[in-house]
Amino acid sequence: MAFALLREKGATLDKQKFTWRELVQPPISKLDDDAFTRVRIILMNGIEEEAKRFSHTFARMCPDPALQRTLAEVRRKEVHQQVMVNWLLGADHSTLEQTIGYEQVAIEVTAAVAQKEPDPYLAQVYRYGLLEDFDHMYRYSALMDRLEGKDANNILQSYTDILPGRPTIDEHRAPEHDLRRPYEKMKAHPLTKLHALTIMAGEQQTHNFYMNVGPTYADPVARSLYAEIAHIEEQHVTQYESIIDPAETWMEKWLMHEACEVYNYYSCVQAETNPRIKAIWERFLDYELGHLQIAARLFQEHERRDPAELLPETLPDPIEYKSQRDFVRGVLEKEVDLRANGADFVHKKDEPQSSLDYRKQLNSAGSPSQTASAGYQWAPGTELKLKVVNL
Amino acid sequence: MARTQQREARLGPNKTGIATSPVQIEKMLAGIDKLATPSSEGNERAIAQMRSQHIESAEPVGSVPPPTSMKGLAKSGAKMMLGERPQLLLDKLGERLAVERTATRLYDALIAKFRTQPESAISDGDLVRIRNEEAKHFALVAGCIEKLGGDPTAQTPCADVAGVEALGLIQVITDPKTTIAQSLHAILIAELTDNAAWEDLIALAEKMGETDLVPEFEHALEHEAEHLKLVRGWLRTLMEQESDVLKAGSKQ
C-alpha cells in the first residue's frame, strides 16, 4: 500500500518522550536473531548519526535563533532514537563481530540500492563502492579467523559471501579521484536523493566506528588493518557526499534528511522479523513523520515553496533486506578491474598516475590487508577446517 | 527451581551455523573455488612476521613507581644492589592488589544476579563471605605494599595487564543475559588464577627475603583454595541439576 508522505502527521514532539530504562533495552540475540535485524540496527544508527551531525552543522551556520531552537528540539529526539537503536547490539559481539555486521550492511544495502537507483551513473558509483566493501569483508573475516579463531559466517548467517573483491591494497586513490558528479537537485528522482543520503550515512558511521575501535586492539595486525580500512571508508564518505547536489539549500537538505529517516524506518518496518524490534521501528517511523512535518512547515516559511516540489507523494518501494549474492557476484565478475579517473570509471590499465603514485608510497612499507589475509580462503567453520598444520 | 526451568540450555532458533541455512550455504559455496583465489600468497606466517616486527620495536607496558618512603627506599636500594630486584615484588603485589579489588566487584555483580535468580545449591552467606575475603585480601596487599615503601594507589605494569585479562570476566558476569552457571564459569577462571598467583607470590616473597609477609599470604591462599572448591562444587551441582531437569522434561 502506498505510503502518503506528507499526509501522515506522525507524533508531535511533545509526545516523543523517553526514559533511560526505555533507551537501554535488552539487546537482540547474536545467536538467534536474523542477521538482517542486526543489519537494520547498524544502518539506522548510521542514519541517526547523520541526522544529528547534519543538524549540528546546520545550527552552526544558522543565524535565526528560532530555527536554531527548533533544530535543537528535533535533534534531541534524534539522539534519543540513536541511543535506543545502537544499544540494541549485544555486548557478546566482539568488535570484529560488529565489524562483520558493519560490512554486511555496506554490501547488502548498497547492492539493494544499486539495483533500484534510477540514475545509471549513480548506480555505477554504488557498484564501484560495493566491490570495495565486499573486499573489506574478506579481509576482516581473515583477521577474525586468525586473531579470535572465529567464523565470520556465524554473523553473516550465509547471506553474504566471504570472497576477495577489488583488493583493498588497490583501493587507495589520490583524493581527486574520490570525487564524483552530483545529482542535479531539480532533475533528480526523489529516490536518488534518499539513496545518496542513506549510503553516505552508512559509510560515515562505518568510518567513525573503525576510527574509534581500531586503537582498542592490542594486535598490531588488527590495529593496522583497521587503520587501512578506516582510510578507505573515509574515501567512501568523500565519494558519497560528493554525489549530493551542493547547491541544495540548508532547508532542502534538512527536508531530505527527515524524508530519508522516514523512508528508512518505513523500510525497516516492512522487513523486520523480530516483533519487539519492529515495534521500535514503527514507533520511530511515527516520530520521524512528526519531524518531517516540522521541517516541511519551516521549509514553506523560509523558502516560500511547497515541500511537495522535493518530496514524492508516496514513498518509493522499501529497501529490500535480503541476500544480494547473485547481483554482487555479477558485479564482481564484470567490474572488479574498474578504477576511478576523476568522476569516471576506467579499466585499471588506464588508472591515473597520481593514484598509482599515492598508493605505491602508502603501501611501500607493507600492506596490512595483504598481510592479514595472506593466502586466506574462507571455509565453513574457519580455515582450520581446511588445514590444521601451517606454522 | 523456577530459575533452572527458565534458563537451562534450550533447543531454539540459533541461526549461526550453516545447517540452519541450507539454501543460502549451497549458493554461498557454489563456484567458490573459482572465486576464492587469495590476492596475496602465503598463510598465517605473514601475521606472525608482522607481529614479530612490532614486538621487536615495542615499548614496555610501563614502569613500577619507585618506593616513596625513606625506609622503603633504603630497603629497595639495598636489595637492588644485591640484584634481587624488589620492584618485581612490588609489581606482583600491585597485580595482586588490582586482581583482589576487581574480584570483589565481580562477586558484587554475581551476588546481584544470584539474589535476583537464587539457586538452591548456592549459599548467599558463602558468596558474601567470599566477596568480603577478596576485599580483605585487597586491604592486606595494600598494607604490604606500604610496608615496603611502595604506593598502593599506583597501577603497576602487571596490575595493568591483569586488568586487561579481567575485562572478559566482567563482561560475562555483568551481562543480564548470562546465567548463574555461566557467571560462575567466569569466576572459576578468576579463582583458578588466584590460587596459582598466591602460591607464586609466596614463593617470590620467600626468595626476596620478605618472610614476614608469608604467613598472611598463606592465610589468603587458604581462603582462595576454599573459594575454588566452593565454586567448582556449585558449578558441578548446577550442571547436574540442569541435566536432571532436562531429563525429566524429555520424559514428559
HADDOCK unambig.tbl for C-alpha pairs under 7 A between the chains (distance, minus, plus):
assign (segid A and resid 31 and name CA) (segid B and resid 14 and name CA) 5.19 0.50 0.50
assign (segid A and resid 31 and name CA) (segid B and resid 15 and name CA) 5.94 0.50 0.50
assign (segid A and resid 31 and name CA) (segid B and resid 16 and name CA) 5.87 0.50 0.50
assign (segid A and resid 32 and name CA) (segid B and resid 13 and name CA) 5.33 0.50 0.50
assign (segid A and resid 32 and name CA) (segid B and resid 14 and name CA) 4.27 0.50 0.50
assign (segid A and resid 32 and name CA) (segid B and resid 15 and name CA) 5.45 0.50 0.50
assign (segid A and resid 34 and name CA) (segid B and resid 15 and name CA) 6.97 0.50 0.50
assign (segid A and resid 154 and name CA) (segid B and resid 16 and name CA) 4.18 0.50 0.50
assign (segid A and resid 154 and name CA) (segid B and resid 17 and name CA) 6.10 0.50 0.50
assign (segid A and resid 155 and name CA) (segid B and resid 16 and name CA) 6.47 0.50 0.50
assign (segid A and resid 157 and name CA) (segid B and resid 15 and name CA) 6.35 0.50 0.50
assign (segid A and resid 157 and name CA) (segid B and resid 16 and name CA) 5.53 0.50 0.50
assign (segid A and resid 157 and name CA) (segid B and resid 17 and name CA) 6.92 0.50 0.50
assign (segid A and resid 158 and name CA) (segid B and resid 18 and name CA) 6.78 0.50 0.50
assign (segid A and resid 158 and name CA) (segid B and resid 21 and name CA) 6.64 0.50 0.50
assign (segid A and resid 158 and name CA) (segid B and resid 24 and name CA) 5.57 0.50 0.50
assign (segid A and resid 158 and name CA) (segid B and resid 25 and name CA) 5.39 0.50 0.50
assign (segid A and resid 158 and name CA) (segid B and resid 28 and name CA) 6.54 0.50 0.50
assign (segid A and resid 159 and name CA) (segid B and resid 24 and name CA) 6.10 0.50 0.50
assign (segid A and resid 161 and name CA) (segid B and resid 28 and name CA) 6.02 0.50 0.50
assign (segid A and resid 163 and name CA) (segid B and resid 35 and name CA) 6.72 0.50 0.50
assign (segid A and resid 163 and name CA) (segid B and resid 36 and name CA) 5.48 0.50 0.50
assign (segid A and resid 164 and name CA) (segid B and resid 36 and name CA) 6.50 0.50 0.50
assign (segid A and resid 164 and name CA) (segid B and resid 38 and name CA) 6.64 0.50 0.50
assign (segid A and resid 167 and name CA) (segid B and resid 39 and name CA) 6.83 0.50 0.50
assign (segid A and resid 220 and name CA) (segid B and resid 51 and name CA) 6.28 0.50 0.50
assign (segid A and resid 220 and name CA) (segid B and resid 54 and name CA) 6.79 0.50 0.50
assign (segid A and resid 221 and name CA) (segid B and resid 47 and name CA) 6.73 0.50 0.50
assign (segid A and resid 221 and name CA) (segid B and resid 50 and name CA) 6.86 0.50 0.50
assign (segid A and resid 221 and name CA) (segid B and resid 51 and name CA) 6.86 0.50 0.50
assign (segid A and resid 370 and name CA) (segid B and resid 40 and name CA) 5.66 0.50 0.50
assign (segid A and resid 371 and name CA) (segid B and resid 46 and name CA) 5.45 0.50 0.50
assign (segid A and resid 371 and name CA) (segid B and resid 47 and name CA) 6.00 0.50 0.50
assign (segid A and resid 372 and name CA) (segid B and resid 47 and name CA) 5.99 0.50 0.50
assign (segid A and resid 374 and name CA) (segid B and resid 40 and name CA) 4.98 0.50 0.50
assign (segid A and resid 374 and name CA) (segid B and resid 41 and name CA) 5.28 0.50 0.50
assign (segid A and resid 374 and name CA) (segid B and resid 42 and name CA) 4.95 0.50 0.50
assign (segid A and resid 374 and name CA) (segid B and resid 43 and name CA) 4.95 0.50 0.50
assign (segid A and resid 374 and name CA) (segid B and resid 44 and name CA) 6.73 0.50 0.50
assign (segid A and resid 374 and name CA) (segid B and resid 46 and name CA) 6.48 0.50 0.50
assign (segid A and resid 375 and name CA) (segid B and resid 38 and name CA) 5.25 0.50 0.50
assign (segid A and resid 375 and name CA) (segid B and resid 40 and name CA) 5.73 0.50 0.50
assign (segid A and resid 375 and name CA) (segid B and resid 41 and name CA) 4.63 0.50 0.50
assign (segid A and resid 375 and name CA) (segid B and resid 42 and name CA) 4.67 0.50 0.50
assign (segid A and resid 375 and name CA) (segid B and resid 43 and name CA) 4.86 0.50 0.50
assign (segid A and resid 376 and name CA) (segid B and resid 38 and name CA) 5.83 0.50 0.50
assign (segid A and resid 376 and name CA) (segid B and resid 43 and name CA) 6.61 0.50 0.50
assign (segid A and resid 377 and name CA) (segid B and resid 36 and name CA) 6.15 0.50 0.50
assign (segid A and resid 377 and name CA) (segid B and resid 38 and name CA) 6.65 0.50 0.50
assign (segid A and resid 391 and name CA) (segid B and resid 45 and name CA) 6.32 0.50 0.50
